[in-house]
């Protein structure tokens, strides 16, 4: 008798829903904390700025990557981050990956990206991602084999190729 394989992986993904907006805002704002700590604004000004930036980013992603998978990252069913991936015939684009601070540097991002890289290897596709120059995740991408391709002064396009890895 063949038994179904049971997953013991505590990390899972689910599609975002309208009810996730507040959580997704919290994830987004957590990625800007260090940057905004340097700005001499009142907390209400920072909150207004973050809300404006989050809304603009959400609209941009929804329009630019309308057929992407927008997912919430879960650990044991509890929301801990977001993972947005756009699969096309010529490449897989990691649109965004962000985890709440308590879940960073625990291998979760590596785990998520490794799944994408395995899919890309199987499909013989490159994986690309835009990363801000000051983003500490650049080290993760380099460790996984991503190479810098271009930069626009703020973001660096990085690419992983199945034939090089």
MARVEXPA-612538 format. One line per 8 residues: their letters; for each residue x, y, z of C-alpha. Coordinates in nm, 2 decimals, always signed. Layout:
BEGIN
a) X/Y/Z ~ ...
END
This chain:
BEGIN
xxxxxxxx) +0.00/+0.00/+0.00 ~ +0.13/+0.34/-0.09 ~ +0.08/+0.61/+0.18 ~ +0.05/+0.97/+0.08 ~ +0.36/+1.18/+0.15 ~ +0.30/+1.41/+0.45 ~ +0.47/+1.74/+0.46 ~ +0.65/+1.83/+0.78
xxxxxxxx) +0.77/+2.16/+0.64 ~ +0.65/+2.44/+0.88 ~ +0.67/+2.69/+0.59 ~ +0.39/+2.72/+0.35 ~ +0.23/+2.97/+0.11 ~ -0.12/+3.08/+0.04 ~ -0.27/+3.34/-0.20 ~ -0.32/+3.68/-0.05
xxxxxxxx) -0.67/+3.79/+0.02 ~ -0.84/+4.13/+0.07 ~ -0.83/+4.06/+0.44 ~ -0.44/+4.05/+0.43 ~ -0.40/+4.42/+0.36 ~ -0.31/+4.53/+0.72 ~ -0.07/+4.24/+0.76 ~ +0.10/+4.31/+0.42
xxxxxxxx) +0.13/+4.68/+0.52 ~ +0.30/+4.57/+0.85 ~ +0.54/+4.35/+0.65 ~ +0.62/+4.64/+0.41 ~ +0.66/+4.90/+0.69 ~ +0.90/+4.66/+0.87 ~ +1.13/+4.67/+0.57 ~ +1.16/+5.05/+0.59
xxxxxxxx) +1.22/+5.09/+0.97 ~ +1.60/+5.14/+0.95 ~ +1.57/+5.38/+0.67 ~ +1.30/+5.59/+0.84 ~ +1.48/+5.59/+1.17 ~ +1.72/+5.84/+1.01 ~ +1.44/+6.08/+0.90 ~ +1.34/+6.36/+1.15
xxxxxxxx) +0.97/+6.31/+1.10 ~ +0.69/+6.27/+1.35 ~ +0.55/+5.92/+1.38 ~ +0.23/+6.03/+1.21 ~ +0.43/+6.17/+0.91 ~ +0.62/+5.84/+0.88 ~ +0.30/+5.64/+0.90 ~ +0.14/+5.86/+0.62
xxxxxxxx) +0.45/+5.82/+0.41 ~ +0.46/+5.44/+0.46 ~ +0.09/+5.41/+0.37 ~ +0.14/+5.61/+0.05 ~ +0.44/+5.41/-0.05 ~ +0.28/+5.08/+0.03 ~ -0.04/+5.17/-0.17 ~ +0.17/+5.28/-0.46
xxxxxxxx) +0.38/+4.97/-0.46 ~ +0.07/+4.75/-0.43 ~ -0.09/+4.92/-0.73 ~ +0.24/+4.90/-0.93 ~ +0.28/+4.53/-0.86 ~ -0.09/+4.45/-0.94 ~ -0.07/+4.63/-1.27 ~ +0.29/+4.54/-1.38
xxxxxxxx) +0.26/+4.18/-1.27 ~ -0.11/+4.12/-1.30 ~ -0.07/+3.74/-1.35 ~ +0.19/+3.69/-1.08 ~ +0.14/+3.48/-0.77 ~ +0.10/+3.71/-0.47 ~ +0.14/+3.49/-0.16 ~ +0.15/+3.51/+0.21
xxxxxxxx) +0.44/+3.32/+0.38 ~ +0.32/+3.11/+0.67 ~ +0.50/+2.93/+0.95 ~ +0.29/+2.67/+1.11 ~ -0.01/+2.85/+0.96 ~ +0.08/+3.19/+1.10 ~ +0.15/+3.48/+0.85 ~ +0.52/+3.59/+0.86
xxxxxxxx) +0.59/+3.75/+0.53 ~ +0.50/+3.79/+0.16 ~ +0.64/+3.62/-0.15 ~ +0.55/+3.75/-0.50 ~ +0.66/+3.55/-0.80 ~ +0.59/+3.62/-1.17 ~ +0.64/+3.32/-1.40 ~ +0.68/+3.39/-1.77
xxxxxxxx) +0.78/+3.17/-2.06 ~ +1.13/+3.32/-2.07 ~ +1.21/+3.37/-1.70 ~ +1.09/+3.36/-1.34 ~ +1.09/+3.70/-1.17 ~ +1.10/+3.72/-0.79 ~ +0.89/+4.04/-0.76 ~ +0.92/+4.06/-0.39
xxxxxxxx) +1.01/+3.86/-0.08 ~ +0.98/+4.01/+0.26 ~ +0.96/+3.86/+0.61 ~ +0.88/+4.02/+0.95 ~ +1.20/+4.10/+1.14 ~ +1.16/+3.81/+1.39 ~ +1.17/+3.56/+1.09 ~ +1.47/+3.71/+0.90
xxxxxxxx) +1.81/+3.54/+0.90 ~ +1.66/+3.20/+0.99 ~ +1.69/+3.04/+0.64 ~ +1.33/+3.09/+0.54 ~ +1.41/+3.32/+0.25 ~ +1.68/+3.07/+0.13 ~ +1.42/+2.79/+0.16 ~ +1.16/+2.98/-0.05
xxxxxxxx) +1.42/+3.08/-0.31 ~ +1.56/+2.73/-0.33 ~ +1.22/+2.61/-0.44 ~ +1.20/+2.87/-0.71 ~ +1.55/+2.78/-0.83 ~ +1.47/+2.41/-0.84 ~ +1.17/+2.49/-1.05 ~ +1.38/+2.72/-1.28
xxxxxxxx) +1.64/+2.45/-1.31 ~ +1.38/+2.19/-1.42 ~ +1.22/+2.44/-1.67 ~ +1.57/+2.56/-1.79 ~ +1.47/+2.92/-1.71 ~ +1.67/+3.21/-1.55 ~ +1.54/+3.37/-1.23 ~ +1.57/+3.75/-1.19
xxxxxxxx) +1.51/+3.99/-0.91 ~ +1.56/+4.37/-0.85 ~ +1.73/+4.45/-0.52 ~ +1.81/+4.78/-0.37 ~ +2.18/+4.84/-0.32 ~ +2.15/+4.88/+0.06 ~ +1.93/+4.57/+0.10 ~ +2.11/+4.30/+0.31
xxxxxxxx) +1.93/+4.03/+0.10 ~ +2.19/+4.10/-0.17 ~ +2.42/+3.86/+0.02 ~ +2.16/+3.59/+0.01 ~ +2.11/+3.63/-0.36 ~ +2.49/+3.62/-0.43 ~ +2.52/+3.31/-0.20 ~ +2.25/+3.14/-0.41
xxxxxxxx) +2.44/+3.21/-0.73 ~ +2.27/+3.53/-0.86 ~ +2.49/+3.76/-1.05 ~ +2.45/+4.14/-1.10 ~ +2.33/+4.23/-1.45 ~ +2.24/+4.60/-1.45 ~ +2.17/+4.88/-1.21 ~ +1.98/+5.20/-1.23
xxxxxxxx) +2.15/+5.37/-0.94 ~ +1.89/+5.25/-0.69 ~ +1.81/+4.89/-0.78 ~ +2.04/+4.62/-0.91 ~ +1.90/+4.36/-1.15 ~ +2.04/+4.02/-1.04 ~ +2.01/+3.70/-1.24 ~ +2.04/+3.33/-1.16
xxxxx) +2.10/+3.10/-1.46 ~ +2.04/+2.73/-1.45 ~ +2.34/+2.66/-1.68 ~ +2.58/+2.84/-1.44 ~ +2.45/+2.68/-1.12
END
